[in-house]
Amino acid sequence: SDLPLMSLGMRGSIAESAGGGRSEEDRPSAESAEAAGEACGQAIVLYDFKLSSSTDDDASKYLSLRTNDVVTILKRNRAGWWLGLFKGQIGWVPARYCGEI
């Protein structure tokens, strides 16, 4: 799976359960995603989202977003997460916090 097993709590906090996160080398760069034309849509952020984590490594896998931000969707997974591009950064966002436009 591309995404570690995650559970969303209230107010956008995330608790990570066991299971392989992505290494920095596995994460696509903003440049490679745009150049490959991988975008599969855009979404507007419905709720503020920020990772509640004590490690910088975890935070770099997810986008911190505010209501009304517009994210380019690069990939969707069945677990309800989207890989998004926002202001040159690529990271995971919870699909239920966004509305497709």
N, C-alpha and C positions, 0 to 999 in steps of 0.2 A: 504494500500500500504506500502511497505517496505521503500520507499524513499519519502522524502518530495517533493512537486511540485517544480521543479527547472527550470530555464532558463539559458542557457549558453550564455554568451556574447562573445565579442572578447577577444582573448588572454587568454582564459581559466578562465576568471572571472565568478563568479556565483552570481546571485541575487536570494535569497530565497523568495518565495511567501508564502502566508498563508498556514498553514497546517502542521500537526504533524510530527516532526522529530522523530528519534529513540532515546530512552533513552539508557544510557550506559549499562543497564542490558539487553536490547534487542539485542545488538551487539554481534555477535559470536566472540569467541576468536580465535586466530591463532591456538592454540593447539586443540580446539574442531573441527575446520574445517578440519585440517589435519588428525586428528584421525578418523573422520567420513568418510574420503575419498570423500569429497564433491566436489573436484575440477572437473570442467567440461571443462578444457582446459587452454591454456596459450595464452598470447597476448604480443606483443612488443609495446611499447609506441612510437607513431609517432610524438607527439608534447609534449613539456613541459606542465605540468598541476599543478597548485597550487591554492588552494582556496583563493579568495580575500574576507577575512572576518575579522571582528574585534573581534570575540569571539572565545575562545579556544574550546568551546563546538561544534561549527560548524566545525572547522578545524579537530576535532578528528573523524568526520564521513566520511572524504574523504582522499584519499591517495594523497600525493604530489609526482609527478613523473617527471622524465626527459626523454628526447628522448633516445630511445634504452634500457630503463629498461624493464625487462621481468616480467610480473605479472601473477600470477595464478588466473584464473577466478573461483570463487566459485558459483556465481549465476548471471543470466541475468534477466533484467526486460524489459517490453515492452516500457518503457519511454526512452530507449536508455542508460541506466546505467548498469554497471557491478559491482558486489561486488567482490573485488579483495584482494589477499594476496600478500604483498611485504615486504620482510625483517622483517617478524614476525608481521607486522601491517595489519589489515583488515580495508578496507574502500571502498567507492564508487569511481568509475572512469567513465568518459564519454566514452561510447563505440566508438564514432566517433574519439576519440583521440588515439585509439589502433587498431592494426591489429592482427587477430588471427594467431597463428603459430602452 
